[in-house]
Amino acid sequence: MEDLLLEIDNIDYKATANNVKNFLENKLPCILRLANSSPASLASPVISDMPVNRGGGNHSEEKMVKYVAARAIIDGVSRAIAHCSQTSSHILKERYVAGMENWQIIETMYCERATYYKLRDKAYNEFADCLELQQGCPDLHVYKN
C-alpha cells in the first residue's frame, strides 16, 4: 500500500500527459493498422479476448503474435477510455475515435480554450491510470527521478 502511494506521489503529470498524447497520436494508429482495425473499434470494449481471423495473406506465427498483441492493446485502450470520468471519456472519444480537432471539441464543450487544455491533460492522466491496469497494455506514466 505504501509503495503504491509513493509511486502515485512520483508521477510527473505533465510528462505523463505528453507521453499519452504521443501514444494516442503516433503509436495507436500503427497498432490499429496491425490489427486491421479502425478508430471506431475504440468506441466500446470488446467482450472477447480471442483473436479474430480476418483471412487472407501469410499466417506465420510472428504475424499472429503481433496481431494478438495489437488486439490486446486496442481492447485495453477501449476499456481504459470507458473507465475514465465522463468528461475525460468524452474528450478522448471525440479526439481519437471521432477524429475531431481540439478546436471542434472546445466548441462542443462550450468552454474556454485554457479550460479545455487543462481538462484534456487531466483526461490523458486518467487514461494512463486506467490503461496501466489493462492486460497486455503499457504503463504510460512518467515518473519523477
ZADO-1210 file (C-alpha; in nm, 4 decimals, padded with zeros to 6 digits):
<atoms>
<atom x="00.0000" y="00.0000" z="00.0000" code="MET" pos="1"/>
<atom x="00.2783" y="00.2387" z="00.0935" code="GLU" pos="2"/>
<atom x="00.4640" y="00.1569" z="-00.2301" code="ASP" pos="3"/>
<atom x="00.1547" y="00.2471" z="-00.4321" code="LEU" pos="4"/>
<atom x="00.1223" y="00.5817" z="-00.2543" code="LEU" pos="5"/>
<atom x="00.4904" y="00.6590" z="-00.3147" code="LEU" pos="6"/>
<atom x="00.4506" y="00.5661" z="-00.6799" code="GLU" pos="7"/>
<atom x="00.1497" y="00.7985" z="-00.7153" code="ILE" pos="8"/>
<atom x="00.3427" y="01.0819" z="-00.5494" code="ASP" pos="9"/>
<atom x="00.6255" y="01.0369" z="-00.8004" code="ASN" pos="10"/>
<atom x="00.4153" y="01.0705" z="-01.1168" code="ILE" pos="11"/>
<atom x="00.5138" y="01.3600" z="-01.3407" code="ASP" pos="12"/>
<atom x="00.1655" y="01.4575" z="-01.4596" code="TYR" pos="13"/>
<atom x="00.2763" y="01.6980" z="-01.7331" code="LYS" pos="14"/>
<atom x="00.5235" y="01.4472" z="-01.8816" code="ALA" pos="15"/>
<atom x="00.2658" y="01.1685" z="-01.8499" code="THR" pos="16"/>
<atom x="00.0110" y="01.3774" z="-02.0423" code="ALA" pos="17"/>
<atom x="00.2681" y="01.4317" z="-02.3186" code="ASN" pos="18"/>
<atom x="00.3518" y="01.0608" z="-02.3239" code="ASN" pos="19"/>
<atom x="-00.0160" y="00.9642" z="-02.3539" code="VAL" pos="20"/>
<atom x="-00.0675" y="01.2211" z="-02.6308" code="LYS" pos="21"/>
<atom x="00.2311" y="01.0742" z="-02.8181" code="ASN" pos="22"/>
<atom x="00.0946" y="00.7220" z="-02.7723" code="PHE" pos="23"/>
<atom x="-00.2566" y="00.8106" z="-02.8923" code="LEU" pos="24"/>
<atom x="-00.1446" y="01.0235" z="-03.1867" code="GLU" pos="25"/>
<atom x="00.1621" y="00.8355" z="-03.3102" code="ASN" pos="26"/>
<atom x="00.1652" y="00.4758" z="-03.1846" code="LYS" pos="27"/>
<atom x="-00.2046" y="00.3867" z="-03.1681" code="LEU" pos="28"/>
<atom x="-00.2664" y="00.4423" z="-03.5417" code="PRO" pos="29"/>
<atom x="00.0100" y="00.1908" z="-03.6196" code="CYS" pos="30"/>
<atom x="-00.1338" y="-00.0558" z="-03.3663" code="ILE" pos="31"/>
<atom x="-00.4770" y="-00.0164" z="-03.5280" code="LEU" pos="32"/>
<atom x="-00.3286" y="-00.0938" z="-03.8700" code="ARG" pos="33"/>
<atom x="-00.1512" y="-00.4038" z="-03.7343" code="LEU" pos="34"/>
<atom x="-00.4854" y="-00.5327" z="-03.6085" code="ALA" pos="35"/>
<atom x="-00.6731" y="-00.4444" z="-03.9292" code="ASN" pos="36"/>
<atom x="-00.8878" y="-00.2149" z="-03.7203" code="SER" pos="37"/>
<atom x="-01.0117" y="00.1438" z="-03.7219" code="SER" pos="38"/>
<atom x="-01.0559" y="00.4131" z="-03.4566" code="PRO" pos="39"/>
<atom x="-01.4259" y="00.3197" z="-03.4439" code="ALA" pos="40"/>
<atom x="-01.3246" y="-00.0066" z="-03.2730" code="SER" pos="41"/>
<atom x="-01.2183" y="00.2031" z="-02.9725" code="LEU" pos="42"/>
<atom x="-01.5740" y="00.3246" z="-02.9136" code="ALA" pos="43"/>
<atom x="-01.6794" y="00.0319" z="-02.6963" code="SER" pos="44"/>
<atom x="-01.4907" y="-00.2535" z="-02.5328" code="PRO" pos="45"/>
<atom x="-01.4908" y="-00.5940" z="-02.6980" code="VAL" pos="46"/>
<atom x="-01.6019" y="-00.8735" z="-02.4661" code="ILE" pos="47"/>
<atom x="-01.3897" y="-01.1498" z="-02.6181" code="SER" pos="48"/>
<atom x="-01.0125" y="-01.1608" z="-02.5832" code="ASP" pos="49"/>
<atom x="-00.9909" y="-01.4140" z="-02.8644" code="MET" pos="50"/>
<atom x="-00.8259" y="-01.3064" z="-03.1906" code="PRO" pos="51"/>
<atom x="-01.0420" y="-01.2867" z="-03.4993" code="VAL" pos="52"/>
<atom x="-00.9180" y="-01.4459" z="-03.8194" code="ASN" pos="53"/>
<atom x="-00.9643" y="-01.1873" z="-04.0939" code="ARG" pos="54"/>
<atom x="-00.8486" y="-01.4277" z="-04.3639" code="GLY" pos="55"/>
<atom x="-00.6020" y="-01.3823" z="-04.6481" code="GLY" pos="56"/>
<atom x="-00.2260" y="-01.3469" z="-04.6517" code="GLY" pos="57"/>
<atom x="00.0564" y="-01.5294" z="-04.4780" code="ASN" pos="58"/>
<atom x="-00.0427" y="-01.6584" z="-04.1318" code="HIS" pos="59"/>
<atom x="00.3021" y="-01.7010" z="-03.9831" code="SER" pos="60"/>
<atom x="00.3373" y="-01.7284" z="-03.6070" code="GLU" pos="61"/>
<atom x="00.5184" y="-01.3943" z="-03.5797" code="GLU" pos="62"/>
<atom x="00.2385" y="-01.2108" z="-03.7590" code="LYS" pos="63"/>
<atom x="-00.0239" y="-01.3751" z="-03.5391" code="MET" pos="64"/>
<atom x="00.1668" y="-01.2786" z="-03.2239" code="VAL" pos="65"/>
<atom x="00.1811" y="-00.9155" z="-03.3437" code="LYS" pos="66"/>
<atom x="-00.1869" y="-00.9248" z="-03.4282" code="TYR" pos="67"/>
<atom x="-00.2876" y="-01.0660" z="-03.0883" code="VAL" pos="68"/>
<atom x="-00.0679" y="-00.8108" z="-02.9067" code="ALA" pos="69"/>
<atom x="-00.2183" y="-00.5269" z="-03.1124" code="ALA" pos="70"/>
<atom x="-00.5723" y="-00.6516" z="-03.0421" code="ARG" pos="71"/>
<atom x="-00.4957" y="-00.6662" z="-02.6677" code="ALA" pos="72"/>
<atom x="-00.3762" y="-00.3064" z="-02.6703" code="ILE" pos="73"/>
<atom x="-00.6804" y="-00.1914" z="-02.8704" code="ILE" pos="74"/>
<atom x="-00.9149" y="-00.3674" z="-02.6298" code="ASP" pos="75"/>
<atom x="-00.7243" y="-00.2172" z="-02.3358" code="GLY" pos="76"/>
<atom x="-00.7438" y="00.1325" z="-02.4852" code="VAL" pos="77"/>
<atom x="-01.1172" y="00.0907" z="-02.5356" code="SER" pos="78"/>
<atom x="-01.1682" y="-00.0252" z="-02.1776" code="ARG" pos="79"/>
<atom x="-00.9436" y="00.2496" z="-02.0410" code="ALA" pos="80"/>
<atom x="-01.1422" y="00.5198" z="-02.2220" code="ILE" pos="81"/>
<atom x="-01.4665" y="00.3678" z="-02.0931" code="ALA" pos="82"/>
<atom x="-01.3359" y="00.3722" z="-01.7340" code="HIS" pos="83"/>
<atom x="-01.2360" y="00.7396" z="-01.7384" code="CYS" pos="84"/>
<atom x="-01.4648" y="01.0066" z="-01.5950" code="SER" pos="85"/>
<atom x="-01.7476" y="01.1254" z="-01.8198" code="GLN" pos="86"/>
<atom x="-01.5670" y="01.4451" z="-01.9227" code="THR" pos="87"/>
<atom x="-01.2367" y="01.2696" z="-01.9871" code="SER" pos="88"/>
<atom x="-01.4058" y="00.9916" z="-02.1802" code="SER" pos="89"/>
<atom x="-01.5896" y="01.2490" z="-02.3923" code="HIS" pos="90"/>
<atom x="-01.2669" y="01.4330" z="-02.4777" code="ILE" pos="91"/>
<atom x="-01.0790" y="01.1138" z="-02.5650" code="LEU" pos="92"/>
<atom x="-01.3632" y="00.9684" z="-02.7745" code="LYS" pos="93"/>
<atom x="-01.4195" y="01.2900" z="-02.9684" code="GLU" pos="94"/>
<atom x="-01.0481" y="01.3322" z="-03.0405" code="ARG" pos="95"/>
<atom x="-00.9338" y="00.9753" z="-03.1050" code="TYR" pos="96"/>
<atom x="-01.2498" y="00.7893" z="-03.2094" code="VAL" pos="97"/>
<atom x="-01.4473" y="01.0586" z="-03.3917" code="ALA" pos="98"/>
<atom x="-01.1315" y="01.2318" z="-03.5155" code="GLY" pos="99"/>
<atom x="-01.2354" y="01.5807" z="-03.4153" code="MET" pos="100"/>
<atom x="-00.9773" y="01.8572" z="-03.3809" code="GLU" pos="101"/>
<atom x="-00.9213" y="02.0237" z="-03.0434" code="ASN" pos="102"/>
<atom x="-01.0928" y="02.3467" z="-03.1519" code="TRP" pos="103"/>
<atom x="-01.4028" y="02.1490" z="-03.2536" code="GLN" pos="104"/>
<atom x="-01.4176" y="01.9755" z="-02.9159" code="ILE" pos="105"/>
<atom x="-01.3799" y="02.3115" z="-02.7406" code="ILE" pos="106"/>
<atom x="-01.6871" y="02.4333" z="-02.9300" code="GLU" pos="107"/>
<atom x="-01.8920" y="02.1263" z="-02.8347" code="THR" pos="108"/>
<atom x="-01.7970" y="02.1647" z="-02.4688" code="MET" pos="109"/>
<atom x="-01.8738" y="02.5378" z="-02.4546" code="TYR" pos="110"/>
<atom x="-01.5628" y="02.6096" z="-02.2512" code="CYS" pos="111"/>
<atom x="-01.2623" y="02.8361" z="-02.2723" code="GLU" pos="112"/>
<atom x="-00.9547" y="02.7166" z="-02.4587" code="ARG" pos="113"/>
<atom x="-00.7382" y="02.7142" z="-02.1420" code="ALA" pos="114"/>
<atom x="-01.0033" y="02.5190" z="-01.9520" code="THR" pos="115"/>
<atom x="-01.0249" y="02.2613" z="-02.2292" code="TYR" pos="116"/>
<atom x="-00.6485" y="02.2020" z="-02.2338" code="TYR" pos="117"/>
<atom x="-00.6462" y="02.1532" z="-01.8557" code="LYS" pos="118"/>
<atom x="-00.9325" y="01.9034" z="-01.8896" code="LEU" pos="119"/>
<atom x="-00.7547" y="01.7321" z="-02.1790" code="ARG" pos="120"/>
<atom x="-00.4349" y="01.6890" z="-01.9751" code="ASP" pos="121"/>
<atom x="-00.6452" y="01.5512" z="-01.6891" code="LYS" pos="122"/>
<atom x="-00.8061" y="01.3096" z="-01.9372" code="ALA" pos="123"/>
<atom x="-00.4629" y="01.1960" z="-02.0554" code="TYR" pos="124"/>
<atom x="-00.3571" y="01.1242" z="-01.6961" code="ASN" pos="125"/>
<atom x="-00.6813" y="00.9397" z="-01.6178" code="GLU" pos="126"/>
<atom x="-00.6295" y="00.7367" z="-01.9327" code="PHE" pos="127"/>
<atom x="-00.2755" y="00.6433" z="-01.8217" code="ALA" pos="128"/>
<atom x="-00.4135" y="00.5320" z="-01.4833" code="ASP" pos="129"/>
<atom x="-00.6805" y="00.3149" z="-01.6460" code="CYS" pos="130"/>
<atom x="-00.4608" y="00.1742" z="-01.9246" code="LEU" pos="131"/>
<atom x="-00.1898" y="00.0564" z="-01.6863" code="GLU" pos="132"/>
<atom x="-00.4290" y="-00.1982" z="-01.5353" code="LEU" pos="133"/>
<atom x="-00.5380" y="-00.3467" z="-01.8687" code="GLN" pos="134"/>
<atom x="-00.3851" y="-00.6815" z="-01.9633" code="GLN" pos="135"/>
<atom x="-00.1144" y="-00.6550" z="-02.2288" code="GLY" pos="136"/>
<atom x="-00.1028" y="-00.2743" z="-02.2172" code="CYS" pos="137"/>
<atom x="00.1909" y="-00.0445" z="-02.1434" code="PRO" pos="138"/>
<atom x="00.2308" y="00.1843" z="-01.8444" code="ASP" pos="139"/>
<atom x="00.2365" y="00.5332" z="-01.9960" code="LEU" pos="140"/>
<atom x="00.3146" y="00.7113" z="-01.6692" code="HIS" pos="141"/>
<atom x="00.6352" y="00.9105" z="-01.6481" code="VAL" pos="142"/>
<atom x="00.7900" y="00.9178" z="-01.3025" code="TYR" pos="143"/>
<atom x="00.9993" y="01.1881" z="-01.1384" code="LYS" pos="144"/>
<atom x="01.3618" y="01.0960" z="-01.0699" code="ASN" pos="145"/>
</atoms>
